[in-house]
């Protein structure tokens, strides 16, 4: 056996006085790497460790280590063989080609990282007796597992998917396959003393609105998928996405588990078995009431002179950050904890400047902020957050003459995209590499984009392969999409389109196939919001909406079925609009639009996230939060789950001077009974 170990990308950066982390490739040439005899492997800060073409045997304990959150493990056409339980404690995993995780029966592969990406055409197979245990803790991301394309697959082969996540797991796009006797369960199902209840659903596949978001569920011939305890929600749009066509497959919903199906399945010769006499699923849900009574626990007063430009939830919804200019208050960044419908200020920071953008990295441990620099002439900062306090780990001048309008973390947390006003020799679009534990962001010169326009918004696609950019209209272009090559660390232009006016906000749909833009009204069709499809090369306009005034922010719900916009009050006095999206067109949800203040008032920013409420409670779901010019605005919803009901929403909106309020709303639900033909 010939072992190949490559170190690539080593570069000394004199200006920072540090060594950029190398990529390490361990190529076994279809042989075996033995962790006992050949020694442990580790990825250092900011490093990519690539394991390829071979079996990596006797994995357990600390034999494979990620140094910190910026370390990345890439598995390419290889096998990980466990001889005991193994915990991936931090960082992220990327799967390329065919990857197997196998080992002795009843062993756990525990994933505590913040992103597991299964690449285009890749298959991650969890082998016999292995439990893939998702336990990211308070850093949980509802989309912890992401599929890069519709050909990406997660295969449970006589294996268990254990979801220890208060938010549950949402799978969009790609495929979930089951072979042999496989299980989906929550937390420690085998523990007789477990207090887990069945009021929440551990797993949701699809969004029920369009087929691009479908996660195809396939049960192989003569295989059985058993759903235990908290159960699952099947919301794929296409009938064929529930695939048991091989014959004699079985979906078994055990006693106490909950199962919701919103798509009529074609069972053919297959069966769905329930360990209880009657099963009711929930069909598509529709809004039936508008906003109502306030929740007093979320009243935060910034005073009448405060201007809030940006808000951002952590991926769990446990913490909220906001940035702006508080006027007489003197603070420009606030962080709140959120629990039991209550916001509690954790800390406030004063930078003697205006903050235009805040964004949490995927694991919620770092907050990036951008603004005009203020007194210390530093316009990008990265703050380390412990849950109770922050420390400034990076304090970098993007340029002394420029302003940062937007910051966006890459899904793997290793890169930070920045957009703003060109100044000096700094370009308006720039990508920095973040290496945990250092005191600097490393500017990637091959990602500098030379533009004469002011950039208002940047956003990474869910798979991190594309960067959307929106800004002022120059040369008939206001929206751009670039592809990102992580190996070469370069940006390449893919397409440009013209909004007809300045674009102030861009946002990728969670399934990655659609891009929303918002901005000023153009003279041609008066559209302020547009939705495009994207095939990896070109943008194609699907639909547009007219807010009648400038839209400052656009944001998608986590499942990609709803688009919310915020801006100045329109002719009907509404500052916030919501639209349902079916993959081809948007439809106004009139009951979700709301007025705010006076005709001249603005709503500036929105963000949405799944809350981190405990599975033992009935609350959980999504909140959408917005900010306003001289006041705060918060809108959104959370799903409530009871035994045979799912989807009741709780939106939140604040409409008073300097206050954040949460309000409630209901859904009208239609139920249907699903039975097997057998």
N, C-alpha and C positions, 0 to 999 in steps of 0.2 A: 504494500500500500504506500502510495506517495502522498505525503501531506503537504499542502500548500498553504502558507500563511502570508497574507499580504498586508502591508501597512501603506495606506494611501492618504494623500491630502495633508501632509505635514507642512506647516507654513509658519514661519516666525513673524510675528507682528511687532515690529519695534515700537510703534507708537503706543501699544498697549502693554508691552513688556511681558507678553505671555505667548504660549504655544497653542495654536489651534489644534483641537483634538483630531486624531487620525481616525480613518475608517479601518477596522481590522476585519479581514476576511479569512475564515478558516474553511478551506476547501479540502474535503476528505477524498475526493476523486472516487466516490462510491465505496469508500472503506469505512472504518469505524474509529471514532474518537472516544477513548475511554477516560471519563472524568477522574477515575481512581488512579490509573497508571499514567495518564498524560497530563493531569493537573487541572485545576479549575480555570474557568474563563471569566473575563469581566469586561464590561464596557465602562470606560472612564467618563468623566464629565463631558457632555456634548458629543460623545463618540457613537458611531454606528458599528455594532458587532454583527457581522454577517456570517451565518453558519449555512453551509451549502454542500450538496451532493455527498451525503453520507449519513451514518447513524451516530448519534451522540449519546453514548451509553452511560448507565449508572448516574443519571441525573437525580440529585436530591440536595437538600440542605443549602449550603452556600457554594456549591460547585459552579453555579452560573449566576453572576452578580451584576446588577445595574447600579452604577455608582450613585446616580441621583435622577431627578425627574427629566433631565435633558439627555439621558442615555437611551439608546434605541437598539432593540434586537430585531434583526431581519433574518427570517427563516426562509430558505430558498431550496426547494426540492430536497428535504432532509427529514430525518426521524429523530424525535427526542424520546429516549427510553428511560422511564423512571424506575428506580429501584426502591424508592420511598417517596413520601410526600414532598412536593417542591412548591415554594412560594416565590412568585415573581413580584418583588416588593415595590418597585417603582419604575417609572419610565413607560415606554410603549413598545408594542410588538407589531411588526409588519410581516405578513405571510405572502410569499410568492411561490408559484408552482404548487406542487403537491407536498404537503407537510403532514406528518403523522405524529401524534402524541400517544405513546403506548407504554406498557409496563405491567407490573404485577397487579393483580386484581385489587380493587378497593384502595387505590392510591389517588391522592388529590393533586391536581395541578391548579394551584391557587393563584388567581390573577388579581393583583392589587394595584396595577398600573392605571393609567388614565385614558389609554386608547389602544384598541386591538383592531387593526385594519387587515381585512382579507382582500388581497389584490384582484385585479382583473383576471378572470379565468382560474384563480387559485382555489385550492381545496384544503381546508383545515379539517383533518379527520381526528376525532377523539376516539381512541381505541377501546377495546373490551375492558370493562371494569374500571376505567378511568373516570374521574369526576372533574369536569371543568368548573371550578368554583370561583364565581365572580364576587369578590369581597373588597371593593375599593374603599369602603368606609365612608367618611364624610366627604370624600372627594368624588363620590359616585357621579357618573355621567349617564343619563338615561340612554344615550346612544353609545354606550361603552364599546360595543362591537359594531364596526362599520363595514359595509360591503362596498367595494370600489365600483362594481358594475353588476349587471343582472346575471353574469356568469360566475360570480364569486359564490363559494359554497362553504357552509359549516355542516359537517357530517358527524352525527352521533351514531357510532357503530358499537352497539351494546354498551353505551356509555350514558353518563348523566350530565345534564346542564343544571347546575345549582346556582340560583340567583339570590345572593345575599345583598340586595340593594333595596333601600327604602323606596326609591323612585320607581323600581321595576326596570325592565329592559325593553327598549323599542328597537325592532329590527325593520329597516326599510331597505328595499332593493335586495338583490341577491337571493340566496336559497338556504333554507334550513332542511336538511335531509335526516331521516331516521332509518336505521337498519338494526336488525336483531331486536332485542328488548332494551329500549332506551327510555330515559326518564327526563322530565322537567319538574324541578321542585324548588322550594324556597328554603333558604337558610339550612339549618340542621334538621332535616326531615327525620333522620334516624334517632334523634334525641327525644326520648319519651317525655322529658321535662320541658321541651320547647314550648314557648308561649305564643308562637306565631299563630295568628288567626287567618281566616279566609276572606277578610274584607277587602283585600287588594289583589290585583292580578300581577303576577310576577313578570309575565311576558306578553308583549303585544307585537303582532306581525302585521305590517301594512298600515295604511291610514284610511282605507275605505273610500277614497275620493278619486284616485287615478292609478292606472296600472304601473306607471313608472316607479311608484313607491312600493309595489307588491314585493313581499318577501315570500317566494314560493315555498310552500310546505309540502315536502314529498315523503311519504311513508313507503318504503321499498316493499316488494313482494314478500309476504309472510312475516313482515316485521310488525312490531308493536311499539307505539309511542304512548307512554303512560304519563298523564298529567296529574301531579300530586298537589296537595295543599292549596296554595293560593291560585293556581290555575293560570289560564292564558286567554287572551283576546285575539281572535282571528278576524282581521279587518281588511284582508286583501280585496282588491276591487274586482279582479277577473275570476270567473268561475274556475278556469283551468289552473289557477294558482294553488288550489288545494288538490295535489296530485297523488292519487292512489291508483293510478291507471294500470300499474303492474299486476294488480290483483291480490286479494287475500291479505291486504294490509289492515291494520287495526289501530284506531285511536281510542285509548281507554282513559276515561275521566273518572278518577277514583273518588270514593266517598269524601265529601267535604270540599272537594275542589270546585272551582268555578270555571265555566267555559262560555265564552261569548263568540258567536259567529254572525257576522253581518253579511256574508256572501253565501248564497245557496250552493252547496257542494254537489259535485257529481260523484256519488259513492260507487257506482258500478257494482262490483262484487265485494266491496269492502264494507267495513262496519265501523260505527262509532258506538262504543259501549259506555253506559253510565251506571254507576253504582248507586243511583237513586232513581225513584220511579218517574220523575218528570223533569225535563230539561227545558228551560226557556232561554233563548238568546235575545240579544238586543239589536235591532236594526239601526239604520241611519238615524241620527238624532238631529233635531232642528231647534233653532232658537225660538222661544215663545214669549219671553218677557224681557223688558229692558231693565235698566239699572234701578236699584232700589236701595234699601236702608244701609247706612254706613256702619263700618266696623270701627268702633272708637279706638281700638288698640293701635291703629296705625296713623295717628295724627302727629306729624312732624312739622314744626314751625321753623322756617328759615327767615321769615320776615319779608316785608314787601319789596325790599331792594335786591333780593336774591335772584340770580339767573342760573338755571340748571341747564347745562348743555348736553350732558351725557349720563346715562345710567347703565348698569350692567349687573346681572346676577352671576353668582358662581354657578357651575353646572348642576349643583345639587339644589339650588334655591335657598340654601341656608344663610347666605350673606348677600347683601346688596351694596354696591358702590355707586356713588354719584359724584360728578365733577362739574364745576362751573365757577361762578364768582358770587360769593355770599354777601358782598357789599360790606356793611358795617360789622358783620360777624367776623370777617377776616379769614375764615377757613374756605378752602377751595375743593377739598375732597372729604367726603364722609363715608364711613362704612357702617352698615347696620347688620345686626343679626335678625333673622326672621323665623319665628316659631309661634304656633298657636294663633295665627292671624295677628301677630304683633311684631312691630319693628322696634328694635332697641339699638340705639347708637353705641357702637363699639369704640370708635375712635374718630377724631377729626384732625385734619392736617392743613397747615397754612403754608403756602408756597409764594405768597405775594405776587400772584399771577392769576391768569384766567386759564382754567382747564377746559379743553374742548372735547376730550375723548378719554374714556376709561374702558379697560377691557381686562377681564380675568383670563389667566392662562387656563388650559383645560383641567388642571387638577386643583384649581382654586387656591394655590399657594403663593401666586405672584399676581400683582395688579400692575398693568402698564397704564401710564397716564401721559397725555400729550397736551400741549398748550402753547402759550406765547412766550414761555421762558421766565418772564417776570424778573425779579431782582437778581437771581443768580444766573441768568442767561442760560438756563438749562431747560430745554423744552421736551425732553423725553425722560421719564423716570420709571424704574421698575421697583416696586415695593414688595418685600417679603412679608407675608401675612401668616401669623401663627394661630389665628382664630380669636385672639384677644388683643393683639397689637401689631404694628407694622414697623419695619425698618427699611430705610432706603438702601437697596443693594446696588443699584445702578443709577447714575445721575449724569446723563449724556446730553451734550448740546448737539441737536440735529444741525443747527447752524445758528449763529448769533443774530442773523437778520431774517430768519424764517419763522413761521408759525406752523405747528403740527395740528391739523384738524381731525385726524383719524388714526387710530392704532388698532391693529387686529392680530391676534395670536394665531399662528398655524395650529391645526388640530393636534399635532404631536408635541406642541409646546416648545419646539426648538428654534422657531423663527418668529420674528415680529415684523409685520409690514406696517409702514408709516406713510401717510399721505398728508400733504400740506401745501404751503406756499413756497415757491422756489426762492432761494436766497443765497447769495454768494456762489459757491461752486457746488451747492447741495441741490440735488434733483428733487422734484416734488413727490416722486415715488421712490421709496427705498426699502430694502429688506435687510434686517439685522439678524445675526445669529446670536442666540442667547445661550450662554454656557453658565450653568449654575455654579455659584461659588466664586465667580469672578466679579470685578468691579467695572466691567465695560460690556457694551454691546458691540459685536464685530460687524462692521458694515461690509456687505457683500457687493463689491464694485460691479460685478457682472449682472447685478439686479437693479442697478441705478437706471431709472428711466428718464430720458431727457424730453421734457414736455414744457411748453410755454403756458399751459393752463394751470390754474389753481385746483388742487385735488381736495375734494370735500369728504370722500368716503372710500375706504378700502375694505375688502372682505374676502377671506379665503373660502374656497369651496370645501364641503364636508370631508372630502378625501385629501385635501391639501395639494391637489395637482394644479389648481387654477387660482388666480388672483383677479378679482373684479375691482375696477377702479372707476370712480365717478367724479366729475368736477365741472368746471366752467366750460362753456361751449367754445371751442377753438377749431377753426378749419372744418366745421361741420361734424365734429366729434365731441361727445360729452361722456360716453361710456366705453370702457376698454376692458378686454379680457386677455390675460397673459397666462401661458402655461409655465409651470415651475418645475425645473429639473433638479431634484434634491441631490443627486450625485454630483453634477457639475455646478450646482448652485447658481443657476441662470434663469432669467425670465425671458420668454419669447412671446411676442405679440401674436394673438390668435384671431381676434376680430375687434372691430370698432363699430359703434352705432351712434346715431344722433338722437338725443331726446328732444331736440329742438330748442333747448334752453339748458340752464345749469342743472346738473344732477347733484343733489345734496346727500343722497343715501343710496347704497347698493346692498342687496342681501340675497345670498344663495338660499334656495329652498333646501331643506334638510336631505332630500333625496339626491340633490346635486345636479338635476337635469334642468332646473329652471332658475332664472335670475330676475329679481324684482328691482326696479329703480324708481326713485321718487325725486321730485325737484320742482322747479318753477314751471308755470304754464307756458306752453309754446303758442305761437300765432296760428299754426296750421290746424291742429285738432284740439287744442286747449287741454291736452292730456297732461296730468301731473304725476301719474303712476303708470308704469308699464311693466308687463311680465313677458319675458323672452324664454324660449326654449334654447338649450345649448347642447350640441352633439359632440363636443370636444374640439371643434374647429370654428363653428359659426353660430352666431346668435340669430334667432328668427322671432319676430314679434308675434305674440299670441293674442294679447289683449291689452287694453289701456283703460284707465279710469280718470275722471276729472274731479279733483277735490275742489276745484274753482279757485283755490289759492295755493301758495307754495307748500309743497310737502317737505318737511324737514327730516322725516325718518320713516323707514319701512322695515317691517320685521315679520317673519313667519312664525306660526305656531310650531311646536316641536314635531308634530306629525306632518307638517307641510300642507294642511288643508285650509288654513285660514291665513290671510294676509292683512295686517293692520298698518294703517298710516297715520301720521300725526303732523299737524301743521297749524297755520293760522285758521281761525274760525272761518268757515265758508259762508255763503249767502244765507244759509239756513241756521247759522250760529253753531255749526258742528266743527270741532277741531280734530276729532278722532273718527276714523272710518275703518270698518272691517269688511273684508270680502271673502267669500268662500271660493275655493279654487279646485277645479276638477281635472286639471292637467291640460286644459285647452283654453278655458275662459274663466274670468272672475265674475262673481255675482255679489252685489251689495247686500250686506246683512244690515238692514235698516235699524234693527233693534240694538245693534252694537255701536252705532254712531252716537256721539254725545257732544253736547255743547260745553264750552269752557269760557268763563269770563266774558269779556266784551269783544266786539268785532275786531279789535286790534291785537287781541291776545294770541300767543303762540303756544303750541306744544312742540317741544324740540326733539325728544329722544324716546325710543321705545326699546324694550328688551323683554324676552320671554324665556322661561325656563321651567323645568319640572321641579317641584318643591321636594325637600328632603324629609317629608314627614314619615313617621314610623309605620311599618306595615300593620302594626297592631291597632292603628286608629283607622277611622273611615275617611280621613281627609288625605289629600294628595293631588297631584296633577300639575296644572300649569297656571302660572301667573304671568301676565303681561304688564310691564311697567313703563310708564312714559314720564317725561319731565316737561315742564312748561317754563316760559320766559321768566316772569316775576313770581311764579307760583310753582308748585309741584303738581304733577298729574300722574296718577297710577291707574292703569287699566289692565284687565286680563281675566283669567279664569282658572279654576281648579276643578278637577274631576272628583266626584264623590262616588263611592261604590258601596252598594248594599248587596244582599245575596243574589238577587236576580235583576239588578239594575246597575247601569254604568253610564256615566256621561253627564250627570248634573254639573253645571258650571257655576263658578263664582267669579264674576269679573270684579275688577277693582278700578275705581276712578276717583280722583281727587279734584275738587273744583273750587276750593277756597284759597284766599291769599296765604301763601307760604305754608300750605298744609298738604300732607299726603293722607288720603282716605282710601279705605278699601270698602267696596260695596258688593252686593250680591245679585245674582241673576239665576234664573231657572232654565231648564230645557224641557221641551215636550218629547217624550219617548214613546216609540211604538215597539211593541214586543211581538215576536213570532215564535212559534214552536218548531223545533227542528227534530226530525225523527229519521232514523235509518229505514230504508226500504226492506231490510231483512228482518 
